[in-house]
Amino acid sequence: MEYCKSNTDKSIAGVMAAVLAFKSSGWALLVGILMNLALSNMDFQKKKLGVPTTEELEAIDQERDEKIKELTCQKSFEL
């Protein structure tokens, strides 16, 4: 799992491991290739549609949390 760069890679590796455990290595390789093609295309479609990535969502959450802290400090000074 250390070689996996994203959560999608980890998901594919996990499914391949499960298929390898219950079927054969050929099936696991086939499933891995098909999932990789399907999910990599899905990532491309998300970018094309403008869906924010996980990193962008985390940055938005961090900005929101900082704004909440700032507003909380201002409110406490007013009291």
JOTATA-V28478 format. One line per field, one symbol per residue. phi: phi as a letter, one per 40 degrees, with the letter a starting at -180 (. if undefined). A space follows every 50 residues. Layout:
BEGIN
phi=???
END
This chain:
BEGIN
phi=.ccccbcccccccccccccccbbbcccccccccccccccccccccccccg ccccccccccccccccccccccccccccc
END
